[in-house]
Amino acid sequence: FDLPEIVAAAPPYLASCGVAERVECVGGDFFQAVPRGDCHLLKHVLLNWNDEQCGRILSRVKEAMEPLTGRVVVVEDLVDNARPTGITPVRDIPLLVMTEGGRKRTLGECEKLFARAGLRVAGVTRAQGITTVLEFRGAALEM
């Protein structure tokens, strides 16, 4: 799922990789609606948007999730307030310049954004460096 002009270029690439039959390309605007599914992946998406815009995106994703089995997997570079050293603060500067309120967030900030959309943390996995994989599920589901 991406903007229609991006999705239009995807089929030839997917065919060259031999996976075209396993993928459905859908164009749209995630501020308006998201295709239904049991798992939605947002990779380096939320850092481009302010909290209000993230809330709209997450609300659309929540609406599109399967009620009992749905989940959202988020891959983001999180800020660690306990260790604000290294490259992390510097990497936030382009977001502040090139977006309208986009920024890297802490785990707590992500949890609050998702909670407002009716989602709760189901898992947190630190990947390489500052990249973190977060899994969220519907707030009413207990697993």
Secondary structure as UniProt FT lines:
FT   HELIX           4..7
FT   TURN            8..9
FT   HELIX           10..16
FT   TURN            17..18
FT   HELIX           20..22
FT   TURN            30..32
FT   STRAND          39..43
FT   HELIX           46..48
FT   HELIX           51..64
FT   TURN            67..69
FT   STRAND          71..77
FT   TURN            81..82
FT   TURN            86..87
FT   HELIX           88..98
FT   HELIX           107..116
FT   TURN            117..118
FT   STRAND          119..126
FT   TURN            129..130
FT   STRAND          131..138
FT   TURN            139..140
//
